[in-house]
Amino acid sequence: MDVDVLRPKCLPPELAAKWRALQRTNRAWDSPFLSPCWARSVEAARGDNSVRVVVVSHRDEPRAFMSATTGRMTAIAAGGAMCDYEGFVGDPGPDFDPRQLLAALGVGRYDFSHILEEAHAFAPYGRGESRSWIIDLPDGYDAYAAGRRAEGVSALKEFDRKRRKVEREIGPTRFTARATSRADFERMIVLKRDQYHATGQTDVFAAGWTLRLVEDLFGLEVPGYGGQLFTLHIGDELAAVQFHLVSDQTIHAWMIAHEPAFERYSPGLLLFQDILRWMDGEPYDRLDLGYGDYRFKRELSNAQQTLIHGFVGDASAASLVREAAYGVRRVAEALPLGRASELPAKAMRRLDLLRGLR
């Protein structure tokens, strides 16, 4: 088993094509974050040499690909906090040991947060799990809506009621897919930053390269990859705006914002409903809402993907520190401390978020 490491911009076309072909063999791999294009986008936005592509081969035949961002001692997903999926595309084989990645990347530890549960090579190193919420529409919007009703979910009916209400009280709604308005895109950035500040969250755009990444992806669409802007206007006013990444058949929800003046009409949810209807005439039949346990995700999703988090480490100080952090987290979560039991996990996620923005 050979492990080669390349810069994304140095990945030969034939290897990029093999990577993309492997993505199409497993629906779970049909994510823009698992594409070689994502690694290239992150590398271009960062403007440094920290992004790497790993190629695992057997007898000179490439079997699996993944990307990562490397630091002095540790590695994380390419794109860090901006990335919702990571890990291998393809099967590195039953004999592959993820610890081989450490020497290849020149680090003592690889931290992962969103690797698919089915990635058996990483399963022994998992320390917990989360889930990604998915809307599958293989038979179109009407069949999906009927399925939600059959499950006793009334969310879509509530969206229809709110749409009628806003159109009666303010004006008609207007949906735009693949919107090209630079002003609407820039307004989305402002709204997101306002949201981060109002809720005490980390402003992901403050890192600089993250803003360049989103701006570079605006309007970019190559076959099977790109960024698309969706907007909802009420009357003549912008009410909600979303910027999502796309792959061959999947739209991945990424940036979501709405104007506070329209909040009582839930314009962001109305926009999601418009996107789902629009997908009937497009090659996309999956809307991935990503991880995070929110009510609207639970109600709209009709499928889920389990993700695991943990780390692969060698006998280094970096690994000992991470092991100790997980130990504190494990003890706290086992104690009947109410919300206090969640504090170590929240602290780890906060630190990982900040590290993923450097």
C-alpha positions as CSV (number, residue, x, y, z in Angstrom):
1,M,0.0,0.0,0.0
2,D,1.5,3.3,-1.1
3,V,0.6,6.7,0.3
4,D,1.5,9.8,-1.8
5,V,0.9,13.4,-0.9
6,L,0.5,16.2,-3.4
7,R,-0.5,19.8,-3.6
8,P,-4.0,20.1,-5.0
9,K,-2.8,22.3,-7.9
10,C,-0.3,19.6,-8.7
11,L,-2.9,16.8,-8.9
12,P,-2.6,15.3,-12.5
13,P,-5.8,15.4,-14.5
14,E,-6.0,11.7,-14.7
15,L,-6.0,11.3,-10.9
16,A,-8.6,14.1,-10.6
17,A,-10.7,12.2,-13.1
18,K,-10.3,9.0,-11.2
19,W,-11.3,10.7,-7.9
20,R,-14.4,12.1,-9.5
21,A,-15.3,8.7,-11.0
22,L,-15.0,7.1,-7.6
23,Q,-17.4,9.8,-6.2
24,R,-20.0,8.6,-8.6
25,T,-19.9,5.0,-7.3
26,N,-21.3,5.8,-3.9
27,R,-24.1,8.3,-3.3
28,A,-22.6,9.2,0.1
29,W,-19.5,10.5,-1.6
30,D,-21.5,12.8,-3.9
31,S,-20.6,15.9,-1.8
32,P,-18.8,19.0,-3.0
33,F,-16.6,18.8,0.1
34,L,-15.3,15.4,-1.0
35,S,-14.3,16.7,-4.5
36,P,-10.8,17.4,-5.7
37,C,-12.3,20.8,-6.7
38,W,-12.9,21.6,-3.0
39,A,-9.2,21.0,-2.2
40,R,-8.2,23.3,-5.0
41,S,-10.7,26.0,-3.9
42,V,-9.4,26.0,-0.4
43,E,-5.8,26.0,-1.6
44,A,-6.4,29.0,-3.8
45,A,-8.3,30.9,-1.1
46,R,-5.6,30.3,1.6
47,G,-2.8,31.2,-0.7
48,D,-0.3,29.0,1.1
49,N,1.1,25.5,0.9
50,S,-0.9,24.0,3.8
51,V,-3.5,22.0,1.8
52,R,-2.6,18.5,0.8
53,V,-4.1,15.7,-1.3
54,V,-3.5,12.1,-0.1
55,V,-3.6,9.3,-2.7
56,V,-3.6,5.7,-1.5
57,S,-2.6,3.2,-4.2
58,H,-2.2,-0.5,-4.4
59,R,0.2,-1.9,-7.1
60,D,0.2,1.5,-8.8
61,E,-3.6,1.6,-9.0
62,P,-5.1,4.6,-7.1
63,R,-7.8,3.3,-4.7
64,A,-8.7,6.2,-2.4
65,F,-8.3,10.0,-2.2
66,M,-8.7,12.6,0.6
67,S,-7.7,16.1,1.3
68,A,-6.4,17.8,4.5
69,T,-4.9,21.0,5.8
70,T,-1.7,20.5,7.7
71,G,-0.1,22.5,10.5
72,R,3.1,22.2,12.3
73,M,1.9,19.2,14.5
74,T,-1.6,18.4,13.4
75,A,-3.8,18.0,10.4
76,I,-7.6,18.6,9.9
77,A,-10.0,18.6,7.0
78,A,-9.2,20.8,4.0
79,G,-11.1,24.0,4.7
80,G,-11.3,23.3,8.4
81,A,-14.4,25.0,9.9
82,M,-15.8,25.6,6.4
83,C,-15.9,21.9,5.6
84,D,-18.9,19.7,6.4
85,Y,-17.6,16.3,5.2
86,E,-14.1,14.8,5.1
87,G,-12.3,11.5,4.7
88,F,-11.6,9.1,1.9
89,V,-13.4,8.8,-1.4
90,G,-12.7,5.2,-2.5
91,D,-11.7,2.2,-0.4
92,P,-8.0,2.2,0.8
93,G,-8.4,-1.5,1.5
94,P,-8.8,-3.6,4.7
95,D,-5.0,-3.5,5.4
96,F,-4.8,0.3,5.4
97,D,-3.9,1.8,8.8
98,P,-4.8,5.5,9.1
99,R,-1.7,6.1,11.1
100,Q,0.1,5.9,7.7
101,L,-1.4,9.4,7.1
102,L,0.6,10.9,9.9
103,A,4.1,10.2,8.4
104,A,2.8,11.1,4.9
105,L,1.5,14.4,6.1
106,G,4.4,15.1,8.5
107,V,2.2,15.5,11.6
108,G,1.7,13.7,14.9
109,R,-2.1,13.9,14.8
110,Y,-5.0,14.0,12.4
111,D,-8.3,15.3,14.0
112,F,-11.5,14.5,12.2
113,S,-15.0,15.8,12.8
114,H,-17.2,14.7,9.9
115,I,-16.1,11.4,8.5
116,L,-18.9,9.0,7.2
117,E,-19.6,6.2,9.6
118,E,-19.1,3.7,6.8
119,A,-15.4,4.6,6.6
120,H,-14.2,1.5,8.4
121,A,-10.6,2.5,8.5
122,F,-11.4,5.4,10.9
123,A,-14.0,3.5,13.0
124,P,-11.5,2.4,15.6
125,Y,-10.4,6.0,16.1
126,G,-13.9,7.4,16.5
127,R,-14.8,9.1,19.8
128,G,-18.4,10.1,19.1
129,E,-20.9,10.7,16.4
130,S,-23.3,13.2,15.0
131,R,-25.7,13.2,12.1
132,S,-26.2,15.0,8.9
133,W,-29.8,15.7,7.9
134,I,-30.8,15.0,4.3
135,I,-33.8,15.6,2.1
136,D,-34.0,12.9,-0.7
137,L,-36.4,13.7,-3.6
138,P,-35.9,10.8,-6.1
139,D,-39.5,11.1,-7.2
140,G,-39.8,14.9,-7.0
141,Y,-41.3,17.4,-4.6
142,D,-44.9,16.3,-4.7
143,A,-43.9,12.7,-3.7
144,Y,-41.6,14.1,-1.0
145,A,-44.3,16.3,0.4
146,A,-46.8,13.4,0.5
147,G,-44.2,11.4,2.4
148,R,-43.8,14.1,5.0
149,R,-47.6,14.3,5.5
150,A,-47.7,10.5,5.8
151,E,-45.1,10.8,8.6
152,G,-47.3,13.3,10.4
153,V,-45.1,16.3,9.6
154,S,-47.0,19.5,9.0
155,A,-44.1,21.8,8.3
156,L,-44.7,22.1,4.6
157,K,-48.4,22.9,5.2
158,E,-47.3,25.6,7.6
159,F,-44.9,27.1,5.0
160,D,-47.8,27.3,2.6
161,R,-49.9,29.1,5.2
162,K,-47.1,31.6,5.9
163,R,-46.6,32.2,2.2
164,R,-50.2,33.1,1.8
165,K,-50.1,35.4,4.8
166,V,-47.0,37.3,3.6
167,E,-48.4,37.7,0.1
168,R,-51.7,39.0,1.5
169,E,-50.0,41.4,4.0
170,I,-47.0,42.6,2.0
171,G,-46.8,41.4,-1.6
172,P,-45.9,38.4,-3.9
173,T,-42.9,36.2,-3.3
174,R,-40.3,35.9,-6.0
175,F,-37.8,33.1,-6.1
176,T,-34.6,33.2,-8.0
177,A,-32.3,30.2,-8.6
178,R,-28.7,30.6,-9.6
179,A,-29.0,34.3,-8.8
180,T,-26.2,36.5,-10.1
181,S,-26.9,39.7,-8.1
182,R,-23.6,40.8,-6.5
183,A,-25.6,43.1,-4.2
184,D,-27.7,40.2,-2.9
185,F,-24.6,38.1,-2.4
186,E,-22.8,40.9,-0.5
187,R,-26.0,41.4,1.6
188,M,-25.8,37.8,2.6
189,I,-22.3,38.2,3.9
190,V,-23.4,41.2,6.0
191,L,-26.4,39.4,7.4
192,K,-24.3,36.3,8.3
193,R,-21.7,38.5,10.1
194,D,-24.5,40.3,11.9
195,Q,-25.9,37.0,13.0
196,Y,-22.6,35.8,14.3
197,H,-22.1,38.9,16.4
198,A,-25.7,39.0,17.7
199,T,-25.5,35.3,18.8
200,G,-22.0,35.4,20.2
201,Q,-20.7,33.0,17.6
202,T,-17.3,33.2,15.9
203,D,-17.3,35.3,12.8
204,V,-15.9,32.8,10.3
205,F,-15.3,35.5,7.7
206,A,-12.8,37.4,9.9
207,A,-10.1,34.9,9.0
208,G,-9.8,36.5,5.6
209,W,-9.2,33.4,3.5
210,T,-12.7,32.1,4.3
211,L,-14.3,35.2,2.8
212,R,-12.1,34.8,-0.3
213,L,-13.2,31.2,-0.5
214,V,-16.9,32.1,-0.5
215,E,-16.3,35.0,-3.0
216,D,-14.4,32.7,-5.3
217,L,-17.2,30.2,-5.3
218,F,-19.9,32.7,-6.1
219,G,-20.8,32.2,-9.7
220,L,-18.3,29.3,-10.2
221,E,-19.8,26.2,-11.6
222,V,-17.7,23.6,-13.4
223,P,-19.2,20.2,-14.2
224,G,-20.2,18.6,-10.9
225,Y,-19.0,21.4,-8.6
226,G,-19.7,25.1,-7.8
227,G,-21.5,27.6,-5.7
228,Q,-25.1,28.8,-6.3
229,L,-27.0,31.7,-4.9
230,F,-30.7,31.4,-4.2
231,T,-32.9,34.4,-3.2
232,L,-36.4,35.1,-2.1
233,H,-37.9,38.6,-2.5
234,I,-41.2,39.7,-1.0
235,G,-42.6,42.5,-3.0
236,D,-39.5,44.4,-4.2
237,E,-37.4,43.6,-1.0
238,L,-34.9,40.9,-0.5
239,A,-36.2,38.7,2.3
240,A,-33.9,35.6,2.4
241,V,-30.7,34.6,0.6
242,Q,-28.8,31.3,0.7
243,F,-25.5,30.3,-0.9
244,H,-25.1,26.5,-1.4
245,L,-22.5,24.2,-2.9
246,V,-23.4,21.7,-5.5
247,S,-22.0,18.4,-6.8
248,D,-23.4,16.1,-9.5
249,Q,-26.8,15.4,-7.9
250,T,-26.5,17.1,-4.5
251,I,-27.1,20.6,-3.2
252,H,-25.4,21.1,0.1
253,A,-26.9,23.9,2.3
254,W,-24.0,26.1,3.4
255,M,-24.8,29.8,4.0
256,I,-28.3,30.8,5.2
257,A,-29.5,34.3,6.0
258,H,-32.7,36.4,6.1
259,E,-33.7,40.0,6.7
260,P,-34.8,40.5,10.3
261,A,-37.7,42.6,9.1
262,F,-39.4,39.6,7.6
263,E,-38.5,37.1,10.4
264,R,-42.1,36.4,11.5
265,Y,-42.8,35.0,8.0
266,S,-39.9,32.5,8.2
267,P,-38.5,33.6,4.7
268,G,-35.6,31.2,5.0
269,L,-37.9,28.2,5.2
270,L,-40.0,29.5,2.4
271,L,-36.8,29.7,0.3
272,F,-35.9,26.1,1.2
273,Q,-39.3,25.1,0.0
274,D,-38.8,27.0,-3.3
275,I,-35.4,25.3,-3.8
276,L,-37.0,21.9,-3.3
277,R,-39.7,22.6,-5.9
278,W,-37.1,24.0,-8.3
279,M,-35.1,20.8,-8.1
280,D,-37.8,18.9,-10.0
281,G,-36.4,20.3,-13.2
282,E,-32.8,20.0,-12.3
283,P,-30.2,17.1,-12.0
284,Y,-30.3,17.5,-8.2
285,D,-32.4,15.1,-6.2
286,R,-30.8,15.5,-2.7
287,L,-30.6,18.6,-0.5
288,D,-28.1,18.0,2.3
289,L,-28.9,20.2,5.3
290,G,-25.6,19.3,7.0
291,Y,-25.1,18.5,10.7
292,G,-26.6,20.4,13.6
293,D,-29.8,19.3,15.4
294,Y,-32.3,22.0,14.5
295,R,-36.1,21.6,14.4
296,F,-36.4,22.5,10.8
297,K,-33.8,19.9,9.8
298,R,-35.6,17.2,11.7
299,E,-38.9,18.1,10.2
300,L,-37.8,18.5,6.6
301,S,-35.3,15.6,6.4
302,N,-36.4,12.1,5.3
303,A,-32.9,10.6,5.5
304,Q,-29.7,10.9,7.7
305,Q,-26.0,10.1,7.5
306,T,-24.1,9.3,10.6
307,L,-20.7,11.1,11.0
308,I,-18.0,10.2,13.5
309,H,-15.4,12.4,15.1
310,G,-12.1,11.6,16.8
311,F,-8.4,11.6,16.1
312,V,-5.6,9.4,14.8
313,G,-2.4,10.0,16.6
314,D,1.1,8.7,17.3
315,A,3.1,8.7,20.5
316,S,3.5,12.5,20.5
317,A,2.6,15.3,22.9
318,A,-0.1,16.5,20.5
319,S,-1.8,13.1,20.8
320,L,-1.5,13.1,24.6
321,V,-3.1,16.5,24.8
322,R,-6.0,15.4,22.6
323,E,-6.5,12.1,24.6
324,A,-6.6,14.1,27.8
325,A,-9.2,16.5,26.4
326,Y,-11.4,13.6,25.3
327,G,-10.9,12.0,28.8
328,V,-12.2,15.1,30.5
329,R,-15.1,15.3,28.1
330,R,-16.0,11.6,28.7
331,V,-16.0,12.0,32.5
332,A,-18.1,15.2,32.4
333,E,-20.7,13.7,30.0
334,A,-21.0,10.7,32.4
335,L,-21.8,12.9,35.4
336,P,-25.4,14.2,36.2
337,L,-24.4,17.8,35.9
338,G,-27.1,18.9,33.5
339,R,-25.9,21.4,30.9
340,A,-22.6,21.6,32.7
341,S,-21.8,18.1,31.4
342,E,-21.7,19.5,27.9
343,L,-19.1,22.2,28.6
344,P,-15.9,20.3,27.8
345,A,-17.4,19.2,24.5
346,K,-18.4,22.7,23.7
347,A,-15.0,24.0,24.6
348,M,-13.4,21.4,22.3
349,R,-15.7,22.4,19.4
350,R,-14.9,26.0,20.0
351,L,-11.2,25.5,19.9
352,D,-11.4,23.3,16.9
353,L,-13.5,25.9,15.1
354,L,-10.9,28.6,15.8
355,R,-8.1,26.3,14.8
356,G,-10.0,25.5,11.6
357,L,-10.1,29.1,10.7
358,R,-6.3,29.8,11.0
